[in-house]
Amino acid sequence: MSTLPCPICQKPVAPRGTNTAFPFCSKRCRAVDLGRWLGEEYRVPDRQADEQEDEVPSDRHPDRQHGDA
C-alpha cells in the first residue's frame, strides 16, 4: 500500500490506524488546514448563483400567459 502525501507539507502520511492526524502527517498540519478554512482561504462554491443563472425570468416563464402576475 502506498502512502499519500500530506495536503499541507507534502510529507508522507502514516496510515489511519497509527496516525491520529490522518489525512495529515501531524497535528500541526491539521491545525494549519483548519486555520485556512477559518481564514476563508478555502471556499465552497455557491450553488445558488449557478442556479439563478439557469432560471427563466418570471416575465418569460413558459407557463405564464401575457398579463398574468
C-alpha positions as CSV (number, residue, x, y, z in Angstrom):
1,M,0.0,0.0,0.0
2,S,1.5,3.4,-1.0
3,T,1.4,6.4,1.3
4,L,-0.3,9.6,0.3
5,P,1.3,13.0,0.7
6,C,0.1,15.4,3.3
7,P,-2.1,18.1,1.7
8,I,-0.2,20.8,3.6
9,C,3.5,19.9,3.6
10,Q,3.6,17.0,1.1
11,K,5.4,14.7,3.5
12,P,4.3,11.0,3.5
13,V,1.3,10.4,5.7
14,A,1.2,7.4,8.1
15,P,-1.8,5.1,7.8
16,R,-5.0,6.0,9.7
17,G,-4.6,3.3,12.3
18,T,-1.3,4.7,13.6
19,N,-1.9,8.4,12.8
20,T,-4.4,10.4,14.8
21,A,-4.0,13.4,12.5
22,F,-4.9,11.5,9.3
23,P,-5.1,12.6,6.4
24,F,-2.4,15.0,7.6
25,C,1.1,14.0,8.6
26,S,0.9,15.8,12.0
27,K,-1.4,17.7,14.3
28,R,0.5,20.9,13.2
29,C,-0.6,20.4,9.6
30,R,-4.1,19.6,10.7
31,A,-4.2,22.9,12.6
32,V,-2.8,24.8,9.6
33,D,-5.6,23.4,7.4
34,L,-8.2,24.4,10.0
35,G,-6.7,27.9,10.1
36,R,-7.0,28.1,6.3
37,W,-10.7,27.2,6.5
38,L,-11.4,29.7,9.3
39,G,-9.4,32.4,7.4
40,E,-11.6,31.7,4.4
41,E,-8.7,30.7,2.2
42,Y,-10.7,27.7,1.1
43,R,-14.3,28.3,-0.1
44,V,-17.1,26.0,-1.2
45,P,-18.7,27.2,-4.4
46,D,-22.1,28.9,-4.0
47,R,-24.5,26.7,-6.0
48,Q,-27.3,29.3,-5.7
49,A,-25.5,31.7,-8.0
50,D,-25.3,28.9,-10.7
51,E,-29.0,28.0,-10.3
52,Q,-30.1,31.6,-10.6
53,E,-28.2,31.9,-14.0
54,D,-30.1,28.9,-15.3
55,E,-33.6,30.2,-14.3
56,V,-36.0,31.6,-16.8
57,P,-37.0,35.2,-15.9
58,S,-40.6,35.2,-14.4
59,D,-41.9,37.5,-17.2
60,R,-40.7,34.9,-19.8
61,H,-41.8,31.8,-18.0
62,P,-43.4,29.3,-20.4
63,D,-46.4,28.6,-18.1
64,R,-47.4,32.2,-17.8
65,Q,-49.8,34.0,-20.1
66,H,-49.4,37.6,-21.1
67,G,-50.9,39.7,-18.3
68,D,-50.5,37.1,-15.6
69,A,-48.8,38.3,-12.5
